[in-house]
Amino acid sequence: MAARIAKAAEELDAGLADDLNTALALAAAFDLVREANIAADKGELRQGDVPMVLEFLATFDKVFGVLEDNDGEKLRTLGYGSAESGPGDAEIDRLVAERNAAKKKRDFAAADSIRKELSDRGIIIEDVKDGSVRWKRK
């Protein structure tokens, strides 16, 4: 797997060096992920391989910026929008926790009110089957 990761890194660099050939660079990442998934399914992906794959993906994400969901933060850093344009992550987490507590107490009116408040402020709440809650910005 280490040799395959090194090959993927070379292909990524070659694609970017070739007049920013993003198709080649993306193919390197997708091929590595596919091969890592196949190796994992076969039980051939070792613990020592995982950090190297993650390091490659972090390098890939520095260029393409698609794996980490921090677009709002990046835009604010560039001067677009402001922290006041929507609730911050900490406030959202606090409201989600309050909503969860209200649901646990079976106070569904309060839980629905918090969901509506978040929705009005551009936050989508997703209840997952396992009982956890995910949120994302509209």
Contacts in CASP RR format, 6 or more apart in sequence:
PFRMAT RR
TARGET T0000
AUTHOR 0000-0000-0000
METHOD contacts of the structure
MODEL  1
MAARIAKAAEELDAGLADDLNTALALAAAFDLVREANIAADKGELRQGDV
PMVLEFLATFDKVFGVLEDNDGEKLRTLGYGSAESGPGDAEIDRLVAERN
AAKKKRDFAAADSIRKELSDRGIIIEDVKDGSVRWKRK
1 35 0 8 1.000
1 36 0 8 1.000
1 39 0 8 1.000
1 44 0 8 1.000
1 45 0 8 1.000
1 46 0 8 1.000
1 49 0 8 1.000
1 52 0 8 1.000
1 53 0 8 1.000
2 49 0 8 1.000
2 52 0 8 1.000
4 32 0 8 1.000
4 35 0 8 1.000
5 32 0 8 1.000
5 49 0 8 1.000
5 52 0 8 1.000
5 53 0 8 1.000
5 56 0 8 1.000
8 28 0 8 1.000
8 29 0 8 1.000
8 31 0 8 1.000
8 32 0 8 1.000
8 56 0 8 1.000
9 28 0 8 1.000
9 56 0 8 1.000
9 59 0 8 1.000
11 24 0 8 1.000
11 25 0 8 1.000
11 27 0 8 1.000
11 28 0 8 1.000
11 31 0 8 1.000
12 25 0 8 1.000
12 28 0 8 1.000
12 29 0 8 1.000
12 56 0 8 1.000
12 59 0 8 1.000
12 60 0 8 1.000
12 63 0 8 1.000
14 21 0 8 1.000
14 24 0 8 1.000
15 21 0 8 1.000
15 22 0 8 1.000
15 24 0 8 1.000
15 25 0 8 1.000
15 28 0 8 1.000
16 22 0 8 1.000
16 25 0 8 1.000
16 63 0 8 1.000
18 24 0 8 1.000
22 64 0 8 1.000
25 60 0 8 1.000
25 63 0 8 1.000
25 64 0 8 1.000
26 64 0 8 1.000
29 56 0 8 1.000
29 57 0 8 1.000
29 60 0 8 1.000
32 53 0 8 1.000
32 56 0 8 1.000
33 57 0 8 1.000
36 45 0 8 1.000
36 49 0 8 1.000
36 53 0 8 1.000
39 45 0 8 1.000
39 49 0 8 1.000
57 67 0 8 1.000
60 67 0 8 1.000
61 67 0 8 1.000
61 68 0 8 1.000
69 136 0 8 1.000
72 137 0 8 1.000
75 81 0 8 1.000
76 82 0 8 1.000
76 83 0 8 1.000
86 121 0 8 1.000
86 122 0 8 1.000
87 95 0 8 1.000
87 118 0 8 1.000
87 121 0 8 1.000
87 123 0 8 1.000
92 118 0 8 1.000
92 123 0 8 1.000
92 135 0 8 1.000
95 114 0 8 1.000
95 117 0 8 1.000
95 118 0 8 1.000
96 114 0 8 1.000
96 118 0 8 1.000
96 125 0 8 1.000
96 133 0 8 1.000
96 135 0 8 1.000
98 110 0 8 1.000
98 114 0 8 1.000
99 110 0 8 1.000
99 111 0 8 1.000
99 114 0 8 1.000
99 115 0 8 1.000
99 118 0 8 1.000
99 125 0 8 1.000
99 133 0 8 1.000
100 133 0 8 1.000
102 108 0 8 1.000
102 110 0 8 1.000
102 111 0 8 1.000
102 114 0 8 1.000
103 111 0 8 1.000
115 125 0 8 1.000
118 124 0 8 1.000
118 125 0 8 1.000
118 135 0 8 1.000
119 125 0 8 1.000
122 137 0 8 1.000
122 138 0 8 1.000
123 135 0 8 1.000
123 136 0 8 1.000
123 137 0 8 1.000
123 138 0 8 1.000
124 135 0 8 1.000
124 136 0 8 1.000
124 137 0 8 1.000
124 138 0 8 1.000
125 133 0 8 1.000
125 134 0 8 1.000
125 135 0 8 1.000
126 133 0 8 1.000
126 134 0 8 1.000
126 135 0 8 1.000
126 136 0 8 1.000
127 133 0 8 1.000
128 134 0 8 1.000
END
